[in-house]
Amino acid sequence: MIIDKAYKIAEIDERVYGSFIEHLGRAVYGGLYEPGHPEADEQGFRKDVIDLVQQLNVPIVRYPGGNMVSAYNWEDGIGPKEDRPKRLELAWRVIETNEVGTNEFVDWAKKAGSEVMMAINLGTRGIDAARNIIEYTNHPSGTYWSDLRVKHGYKEPHKIKTWCLGNEMDGPWQVGQKTAYEYGRLASEAGKAMRLVDPDIELVSCGSSNTDMPTFPDWEAETLTHTYDVVDYISLHQYFGNRDDDSQNFIANGMELERFISTVTSVADYIKAKKRSKKTLMLSFDEWNVWYHSNDADKEIEPWTVAPPQLEDHYNFEDALLVGSILITFLKHADRVKMACMAQLVNVIAPIMTENMGAAWKQTIYYPYMHASVYGRGVSLKAIVDSPKFDTKDYTDVEYLDTAVVYNEEEEELTVFALNRHIEDDLHVTINVSGFEDYEIKEHIVLEHDDLKAVNTATHESVTPHRNGNAVLQDGFIEAKLSKASWHVVRLRASKTTN
């Protein structure tokens, strides 16, 4: 590897380390919110969960969905809790109690140190509901909806900046599925009305639900024809699984992510050219993760219950490696991927798990997510890499060394994220950092395990990072041995000399 300060990709938007909370399973009820729990605060929010979220340093959280939002009446979640209706929630076929709604979630986000990315319902609703909710959340006072917020105990507006115009509207599983034309027109008009209420907001247009959709990427081309002038971002969603138990192929899935990002970027730039626009559209990868472990268990869930354990994947070590690769890919595309949301944050395909009235604990995927979020702030640098390559069932010419580099000039820190994709052999790496004079290695964090299928539980964390990495810096070169199938964070800092 060669690393140089001049090889800048872009400033990293910290919101690339965002997450997602949907009213699904035990994400909210039993996850964030559990009145009566020994760690519950005065609002019923679990302080042990908040502490784990704060350690992740999550800058933004998407809410309240997800599929759930496409039939959600936001008005059900405001006002006195005793007056809120219980509803049939159609996306996941459960009972929604509406104990937690918009105001409560904004309160929780503040406690967790996060901003809110709010999604609106463009499945069963439209322009009126869109303009009303933003009046309720963002307008100071003096109107029906803003005064209602004041009456509900929130004198100051929430000033929610980022808004998703619906969710996965191309999906046949979605309540209120739309054609590309139908969605494009509705999203454009809803977004226009919302901007009239608050011109300072950011808007995200729905992209394809995943790369396997038969309409991808025509969906992007058609919808952006209508929404391009109104929105700031287009969304991408992608989940990965290892159903064939082919670990080498699974760990190479970052290649699919590369293709996805490149394709959507190309389509967005085509629409830019077609419209003779000066604006460059950015990408919001607002749903991503590994998701497949819980599929069979979810088929057994009794419908119309409250907060059943849904989508509770128990992640193993190889899942953590792929999560690291996904984050590396986002950093390598920091010029266009400005927001991303790991789906989800607690209990539902999540880095954090809880036991009802019990402990909160960290899944394997928690650690690469935390490392990237905490240490990956600054400018993304393009590393020049010469790595051996391999082929898998789905991919060709995959580099064994997957890496991203972050330079924080203000803190005089350089961080190298590195993944050895080889599941059998170690990888010896030489890194030229001669342009960073007087820098020294601060620490070398390693996440490794002999068993790719190793998992963490509430009582035992078998997959945890250590700080005993072997990286050595001498004469401007770092030498390091990356053990087979392992995640690494090599942190350098300018040495401080005193006279």
C-alpha positions as CSV (number, residue, x, y, z in Angstrom):
1,M,0.0,0.0,0.0
2,I,1.0,3.6,-0.6
3,I,-0.7,6.3,1.3
4,D,-0.2,10.0,0.6
5,K,-2.0,13.1,1.9
6,A,-2.5,14.4,-1.7
7,Y,-4.7,11.4,-2.7
8,K,-7.9,12.8,-1.3
9,I,-11.3,11.2,-2.1
10,A,-13.5,13.6,0.0
11,E,-14.3,14.7,3.4
12,I,-16.2,12.0,5.2
13,D,-19.8,12.9,6.2
14,E,-20.1,11.5,9.7
15,R,-23.7,10.5,8.9
16,V,-22.2,7.6,7.0
17,Y,-22.1,5.9,10.4
18,G,-25.9,6.3,11.0
19,S,-28.3,3.6,12.0
20,F,-32.0,2.8,11.8
21,I,-34.9,2.1,14.2
22,E,-38.2,0.8,12.9
23,H,-41.3,-0.1,14.9
24,L,-40.5,-3.8,14.3
25,G,-40.0,-6.7,16.7
26,R,-38.2,-5.7,19.8
27,A,-36.4,-2.7,18.3
28,V,-38.5,-0.1,20.2
29,Y,-40.5,-2.1,22.7
30,G,-38.0,-4.1,24.8
31,G,-35.1,-2.5,23.0
32,L,-35.0,1.2,23.4
33,Y,-38.0,1.4,25.6
34,E,-38.9,-0.8,28.5
35,P,-40.6,0.9,31.4
36,G,-40.0,-1.1,34.7
37,H,-36.5,-2.2,33.6
38,P,-33.9,-1.6,36.3
39,E,-32.0,0.6,33.8
40,A,-35.1,2.5,32.6
41,D,-35.1,6.3,32.9
42,E,-38.0,8.5,33.7
43,Q,-39.4,8.1,30.2
44,G,-38.9,4.4,30.1
45,F,-35.8,4.4,27.9
46,R,-33.1,1.9,28.8
47,K,-30.0,3.6,29.9
48,D,-27.8,0.6,29.3
49,V,-28.9,0.6,25.6
50,I,-28.3,4.4,25.4
51,D,-24.8,3.8,26.8
52,L,-24.0,1.2,24.1
53,V,-25.3,3.5,21.4
54,Q,-23.2,6.4,22.7
55,Q,-20.1,4.2,22.5
56,L,-20.9,3.7,18.8
57,N,-21.1,7.4,18.4
58,V,-24.1,7.2,16.1
59,P,-24.7,10.6,14.4
60,I,-28.1,10.0,12.9
61,V,-30.9,7.4,13.2
62,R,-33.6,6.8,10.6
63,Y,-37.1,6.4,12.0
64,P,-39.9,5.0,12.1
65,G,-39.4,2.7,9.1
66,G,-38.9,0.8,7.0
67,N,-41.9,-1.1,5.7
68,M,-43.9,0.0,8.7
69,V,-44.0,3.6,7.6
70,S,-46.0,2.8,4.4
71,A,-49.2,2.4,6.4
72,Y,-48.3,4.5,9.4
73,N,-50.4,7.4,10.7
74,W,-47.9,9.6,12.4
75,E,-50.7,11.3,14.3
76,D,-51.3,8.1,16.3
77,G,-48.0,8.6,18.1
78,I,-48.5,12.1,19.5
79,G,-50.4,13.5,22.5
80,P,-51.3,11.8,25.8
81,K,-50.3,8.1,25.7
82,E,-53.6,7.0,27.2
83,D,-55.4,8.5,24.2
84,R,-53.3,6.8,21.5
85,P,-54.9,4.1,19.5
86,K,-53.7,0.5,19.1
87,R,-53.4,-0.4,15.4
88,L,-53.0,-3.4,13.2
89,E,-49.5,-2.9,11.8
90,L,-49.6,-4.3,8.3
91,A,-46.0,-4.6,7.3
92,W,-45.0,-7.1,10.1
93,R,-48.6,-8.1,11.1
94,V,-48.3,-7.1,14.8
95,I,-50.2,-4.8,17.1
96,E,-48.7,-1.3,17.3
97,T,-49.4,0.3,20.7
98,N,-48.0,3.7,19.8
99,E,-46.6,4.2,23.2
100,V,-43.5,5.6,21.5
101,G,-44.0,8.2,18.7
102,T,-42.3,11.2,17.2
103,N,-41.7,13.3,20.3
104,E,-40.5,10.4,22.4
105,F,-38.1,9.3,19.7
106,V,-36.7,12.8,19.3
107,D,-36.1,12.8,23.1
108,W,-34.4,9.4,22.9
109,A,-32.1,10.6,20.0
110,K,-31.0,13.6,22.0
111,K,-30.1,11.3,24.9
112,A,-28.2,9.0,22.6
113,G,-26.4,12.0,21.0
114,S,-28.0,11.4,17.5
115,E,-29.9,13.4,15.0
116,V,-33.2,12.0,13.5
117,M,-33.7,11.1,9.9
118,M,-37.5,10.9,9.5
119,A,-39.4,8.9,7.0
120,I,-42.9,9.8,5.8
121,N,-45.7,7.6,4.6
122,L,-46.0,7.7,0.8
123,G,-47.7,4.3,0.6
124,T,-51.2,5.0,2.0
125,R,-50.9,8.8,2.4
126,G,-49.4,11.7,0.5
127,I,-48.9,15.5,0.3
128,D,-51.2,16.5,3.2
129,A,-49.7,14.2,5.7
130,A,-46.2,15.2,4.6
131,R,-46.7,18.9,5.0
132,N,-48.6,18.4,8.3
133,I,-45.9,16.4,10.0
134,I,-43.1,18.8,9.1
135,E,-45.3,21.7,10.3
136,Y,-45.7,19.8,13.6
137,T,-42.0,19.0,14.0
138,N,-40.3,22.0,12.5
139,H,-42.5,25.1,12.5
140,P,-42.0,27.4,15.6
141,S,-45.6,28.1,16.6
142,G,-48.8,30.0,15.6
143,T,-50.4,27.4,13.4
144,Y,-52.6,24.4,14.1
145,W,-50.0,21.7,14.0
146,S,-47.1,23.6,15.5
147,D,-49.3,24.8,18.4
148,L,-50.4,21.2,18.9
149,R,-46.7,20.3,19.4
150,V,-46.4,23.1,22.0
151,K,-49.6,21.8,23.7
152,H,-47.9,18.4,23.8
153,G,-45.0,19.9,25.9
154,Y,-42.5,20.7,23.2
155,K,-42.3,24.5,22.9
156,E,-39.2,24.5,20.7
157,P,-39.4,22.9,17.2
158,H,-37.5,19.7,16.7
159,K,-35.8,21.1,13.6
160,I,-35.5,17.6,11.9
161,K,-33.3,18.3,8.9
162,T,-33.3,15.0,6.9
163,W,-36.5,13.4,5.5
164,C,-37.0,10.2,3.5
165,L,-39.8,10.4,0.9
166,G,-41.3,7.0,1.6
167,N,-39.6,3.6,1.8
168,E,-38.9,0.9,-0.8
169,M,-41.9,2.0,-2.9
170,D,-40.9,-0.4,-5.7
171,G,-41.5,-3.5,-3.5
172,P,-44.6,-5.7,-4.0
173,W,-44.4,-6.3,-0.2
174,Q,-45.0,-2.6,0.4
175,V,-48.4,-1.3,1.4
176,G,-49.2,1.2,-1.4
177,Q,-46.5,0.0,-3.9
178,K,-46.0,2.4,-6.7
179,T,-44.8,2.3,-10.2
180,A,-41.7,4.5,-10.9
181,Y,-43.9,7.1,-12.5
182,E,-46.4,7.1,-9.7
183,Y,-43.8,7.4,-7.0
184,G,-41.7,10.0,-8.9
185,R,-44.7,12.3,-9.3
186,L,-45.9,11.9,-5.7
187,A,-42.5,12.2,-4.1
188,S,-41.8,15.3,-6.2
189,E,-45.0,17.1,-5.1
190,A,-44.8,16.0,-1.4
191,G,-41.2,17.2,-1.3
192,K,-42.1,20.5,-2.9
193,A,-44.8,21.0,-0.2
194,M,-42.5,20.1,2.6
195,R,-39.8,22.6,1.4
196,L,-42.5,25.3,1.3
197,V,-43.0,24.7,5.0
198,D,-39.3,24.4,5.8
199,P,-36.8,25.4,3.0
200,D,-33.8,24.2,5.0
201,I,-34.6,20.5,5.0
202,E,-32.8,17.7,3.1
203,L,-34.8,15.2,1.1
204,V,-34.1,11.6,0.1
205,S,-35.8,10.0,-2.9
206,C,-36.5,6.2,-2.8
207,G,-34.1,4.1,-4.9
208,S,-34.6,0.5,-5.7
209,S,-35.1,-1.9,-2.7
210,N,-32.0,-3.9,-3.8
211,T,-30.0,-4.8,-6.9
212,D,-32.1,-7.9,-7.6
213,M,-35.3,-5.9,-8.3
214,P,-36.4,-6.5,-11.9
215,T,-36.8,-2.7,-12.4
216,F,-33.3,-1.8,-11.2
217,P,-31.8,0.6,-12.4
218,D,-34.7,1.8,-14.6
219,W,-36.5,2.7,-11.3
220,E,-33.7,5.2,-10.5
221,A,-33.8,6.7,-14.0
222,E,-37.5,7.2,-14.1
223,T,-38.1,8.4,-10.5
224,L,-35.2,10.9,-10.7
225,T,-36.6,12.3,-13.8
226,H,-39.3,13.7,-11.5
227,T,-37.5,14.1,-8.2
228,Y,-34.0,15.3,-9.2
229,D,-34.6,19.0,-8.8
230,V,-36.4,18.5,-5.4
231,V,-34.2,16.0,-3.6
232,D,-30.6,16.0,-2.3
233,Y,-30.1,12.2,-2.1
234,I,-31.3,8.9,-3.5
235,S,-31.5,5.9,-1.2
236,L,-29.8,2.5,-1.6
237,H,-30.8,-0.7,0.3
238,Q,-28.8,-4.0,0.4
239,Y,-28.7,-7.0,2.7
240,F,-26.4,-10.0,2.4
241,G,-26.6,-13.6,3.5
242,N,-24.5,-16.8,3.5
243,R,-27.2,-19.3,2.8
244,D,-24.9,-21.6,0.8
245,D,-22.3,-21.6,3.6
246,D,-19.6,-20.3,1.2
247,S,-17.5,-18.1,3.5
248,Q,-15.0,-17.0,0.9
249,N,-17.8,-15.8,-1.5
250,F,-19.7,-14.2,1.4
251,I,-16.7,-12.2,2.6
252,A,-16.3,-10.9,-1.0
253,N,-19.8,-9.3,-1.1
254,G,-18.2,-5.9,-0.9
255,M,-17.8,-6.3,-4.7
256,E,-21.6,-6.3,-5.1
257,L,-21.7,-3.1,-3.1
258,E,-19.1,-1.5,-5.4
259,R,-21.3,-2.4,-8.4
260,F,-24.4,-1.1,-6.8
261,I,-22.9,2.3,-5.8
262,S,-21.2,2.7,-9.2
263,T,-24.5,1.9,-11.1
264,V,-26.6,4.3,-9.1
265,T,-24.0,7.0,-9.3
266,S,-23.9,6.6,-13.1
267,V,-27.7,6.8,-13.4
268,A,-27.9,9.9,-11.2
269,D,-25.2,11.6,-13.3
270,Y,-27.0,10.7,-16.5
271,I,-30.1,12.5,-15.1
272,K,-27.9,15.4,-14.1
273,A,-26.6,15.6,-17.7
274,K,-30.1,15.2,-19.2
275,K,-31.4,18.0,-17.1
276,R,-28.3,20.2,-17.6
277,S,-28.3,20.5,-13.9
278,K,-25.5,22.0,-11.8
279,K,-26.4,19.9,-8.8
280,T,-24.7,16.6,-8.1
281,L,-27.0,14.1,-6.3
282,M,-25.5,12.3,-3.3
283,L,-26.2,8.7,-2.1
284,S,-27.9,7.7,1.2
285,F,-27.3,4.0,1.8
286,D,-30.0,4.1,4.5
287,E,-30.5,0.3,4.9
288,W,-27.6,-2.2,4.9
289,N,-26.5,-5.2,6.9
290,V,-26.3,-9.0,7.0
291,W,-29.7,-10.6,7.3
292,Y,-30.5,-14.2,6.9
293,H,-30.0,-16.1,10.2
294,S,-33.5,-15.4,11.5
295,N,-35.6,-16.1,8.4
296,D,-36.8,-19.5,9.4
297,A,-37.7,-18.5,13.0
298,D,-39.7,-15.5,11.7
299,K,-42.0,-17.8,9.9
300,E,-43.2,-19.3,13.2
301,I,-44.3,-16.0,14.8
302,E,-48.0,-15.7,15.7
303,P,-49.5,-12.7,14.1
304,W,-51.1,-9.7,15.9
305,T,-49.0,-9.8,19.0
306,V,-47.1,-6.9,20.6
307,A,-43.4,-6.7,20.0
308,P,-42.6,-10.3,19.2
309,P,-38.9,-11.3,18.6
310,Q,-38.6,-10.7,14.9
311,L,-35.5,-10.5,12.7
312,E,-33.2,-11.3,15.6
313,D,-30.2,-12.5,13.7
314,H,-27.4,-13.8,16.0
315,Y,-24.3,-12.7,14.2
316,N,-21.1,-14.7,13.9
317,F,-17.5,-13.7,13.2
318,E,-17.6,-13.8,9.4
319,D,-20.6,-11.5,9.6
320,A,-18.4,-9.0,11.4
321,L,-15.8,-9.2,8.6
322,L,-18.4,-8.4,6.0
323,V,-19.7,-5.5,8.0
324,G,-16.1,-4.2,8.1
325,S,-15.8,-4.6,4.3
326,I,-19.1,-2.7,3.8
327,L,-17.9,0.2,5.9
328,I,-14.6,0.2,4.0
329,T,-16.5,0.4,0.8
330,F,-18.5,3.4,2.0
331,L,-15.3,5.2,2.9
332,K,-13.8,4.5,-0.5
333,H,-16.9,6.3,-2.0
334,A,-17.0,9.2,0.5
335,D,-17.3,11.6,-2.4
336,R,-20.9,10.3,-3.1
337,V,-22.0,8.1,-0.2
338,K,-22.8,10.8,2.4
339,M,-25.2,9.0,4.6
340,A,-25.7,5.3,5.6
341,C,-27.8,3.5,8.1
342,M,-26.9,0.1,9.5
343,A,-30.3,-1.7,9.8
344,Q,-31.1,-1.8,12.6
345,L,-29.7,-0.6,15.9
346,V,-31.2,-2.8,18.7
347,N,-32.5,-6.4,18.6
348,V,-33.7,-6.4,15.0
349,I,-30.7,-7.4,12.7
350,A,-28.7,-5.3,15.1
351,P,-25.3,-4.8,16.7
352,I,-26.9,-4.4,20.2
353,M,-29.1,-7.1,21.8
354,T,-31.2,-7.0,24.9
355,E,-33.0,-9.5,27.1
356,N,-36.4,-8.4,28.3
357,M,-35.9,-7.1,31.9
358,G,-32.3,-8.3,31.5
359,A,-28.9,-7.4,30.1
360,A,-27.9,-5.5,27.0
361,W,-24.9,-6.9,25.1
362,K,-22.8,-6.5,21.9
363,Q,-23.0,-8.7,18.9
364,T,-19.9,-9.5,16.7
365,I,-20.8,-6.8,14.2
366,Y,-20.8,-4.1,16.9
367,Y,-17.0,-3.8,16.8
368,P,-16.1,-2.9,13.2
369,Y,-19.1,-0.5,13.3
370,M,-17.7,1.1,16.4
371,H,-14.1,1.3,15.1
372,A,-15.2,2.9,11.9
373,S,-17.5,5.4,13.5
374,V,-15.1,6.4,16.3
375,Y,-11.8,6.4,14.3
376,G,-13.1,7.1,10.8
377,R,-13.7,10.8,11.0
378,G,-11.8,13.1,8.6
379,V,-10.8,12.9,4.9
380,S,-10.9,9.6,3.0
381,L,-7.7,9.0,1.2
382,K,-7.3,6.8,-1.9
383,A,-4.7,4.1,-1.1
384,I,-2.7,2.7,-3.9
385,V,-2.9,-1.1,-3.4
386,D,-1.1,-4.0,-5.0
387,S,-2.8,-7.1,-3.6
388,P,-3.1,-10.8,-4.7
389,K,-6.6,-11.6,-6.0
390,F,-9.0,-14.5,-6.0
391,D,-12.2,-15.6,-7.7
392,T,-15.4,-17.0,-6.0
393,K,-18.7,-18.3,-7.2
394,D,-20.1,-14.8,-7.8
395,Y,-17.0,-12.6,-8.1
396,T,-13.7,-12.4,-10.0
397,D,-10.5,-10.5,-9.3
398,V,-11.3,-9.9,-5.6
399,E,-8.4,-8.4,-3.7
400,Y,-7.4,-10.2,-0.5
401,L,-6.6,-6.9,1.0
402,D,-9.6,-4.7,1.5
403,T,-8.7,-1.3,2.9
404,A,-9.7,2.3,3.5
405,V,-7.6,5.2,4.9
406,V,-8.8,8.2,6.9
407,Y,-6.7,11.3,7.6
408,N,-7.7,13.7,10.3
409,E,-5.5,16.7,9.8
410,E,-6.8,18.6,12.7
411,E,-6.1,15.8,15.2
412,E,-2.9,14.8,13.2
413,E,-4.1,11.2,13.0
414,L,-4.0,8.7,10.3
415,T,-6.1,5.5,10.5
416,V,-5.8,2.5,8.2
417,F,-8.8,0.0,8.2
418,A,-7.7,-3.3,6.7
419,L,-9.5,-6.6,6.1
420,N,-7.7,-9.8,5.2
421,R,-10.3,-11.6,3.1
422,H,-8.3,-14.8,2.9
423,I,-10.0,-17.4,5.1
424,E,-7.0,-19.8,5.2
425,D,-3.7,-17.7,4.9
426,D,-2.1,-14.8,6.7
427,L,-1.3,-11.7,4.6
428,H,1.9,-9.7,5.0
429,V,1.3,-6.0,4.3
430,T,3.8,-3.2,3.7
431,I,2.5,0.3,3.9
432,N,4.4,3.3,2.6
433,V,3.6,6.3,4.9
434,S,6.7,8.2,4.2
435,G,4.7,11.4,3.5
436,F,3.6,11.4,7.2
437,E,6.9,12.4,8.8
438,D,7.2,12.2,12.6
439,Y,4.1,10.0,12.8
440,E,4.2,6.9,15.1
441,I,1.8,4.0,15.6
442,K,-0.6,4.7,18.4
443,E,-2.2,1.3,18.4
444,H,-3.1,-1.7,16.2
445,I,-6.6,-3.1,17.0
446,V,-7.4,-6.6,15.8
447,L,-10.6,-8.6,15.5
448,E,-9.8,-12.2,14.8
449,H,-11.1,-15.7,15.7
450,D,-10.2,-19.2,14.7
451,D,-13.9,-20.0,14.1
452,L,-15.7,-18.1,11.4
453,K,-19.0,-19.2,13.0
454,A,-18.2,-18.0,16.5
455,V,-21.0,-15.9,18.1
456,N,-21.4,-13.7,21.1
457,T,-24.2,-14.2,23.7
458,A,-25.6,-12.3,26.7
459,T,-23.3,-14.3,29.0
460,H,-20.2,-14.7,26.9
461,E,-18.5,-12.6,24.3
462,S,-16.2,-14.9,22.4
463,V,-15.6,-12.4,19.5
464,T,-14.0,-9.2,20.9
465,P,-11.1,-7.0,19.6
466,H,-7.7,-6.8,21.2
467,R,-4.9,-4.2,20.9
468,N,-2.0,-6.6,20.5
469,G,-1.5,-6.1,16.7
470,N,2.0,-6.5,15.3
471,A,2.3,-3.4,13.1
472,V,5.7,-1.8,13.2
473,L,6.7,1.6,11.7
474,Q,10.3,2.1,10.5
475,D,11.8,4.5,8.0
476,G,8.4,5.5,6.6
477,F,7.1,2.0,6.1
478,I,4.6,0.0,8.2
479,E,5.1,-3.8,8.3
480,A,2.2,-5.9,9.5
481,K,1.0,-9.5,9.4
482,L,-2.8,-9.8,9.0
483,S,-3.9,-13.1,10.3
484,K,-6.4,-15.1,8.1
485,A,-9.9,-13.7,8.0
486,S,-9.3,-10.7,10.3
487,W,-10.2,-7.0,10.7
488,H,-7.6,-4.4,11.6
489,V,-7.4,-0.8,12.7
490,V,-3.9,0.7,12.6
491,R,-3.9,4.2,14.2
492,L,-1.0,6.6,13.7
493,R,-0.5,10.0,15.3
494,A,2.0,12.8,14.9
495,S,4.6,12.5,17.7
496,K,4.6,15.5,20.1
497,T,8.0,16.9,20.9
498,T,8.7,19.5,23.6
499,N,11.7,21.8,23.8
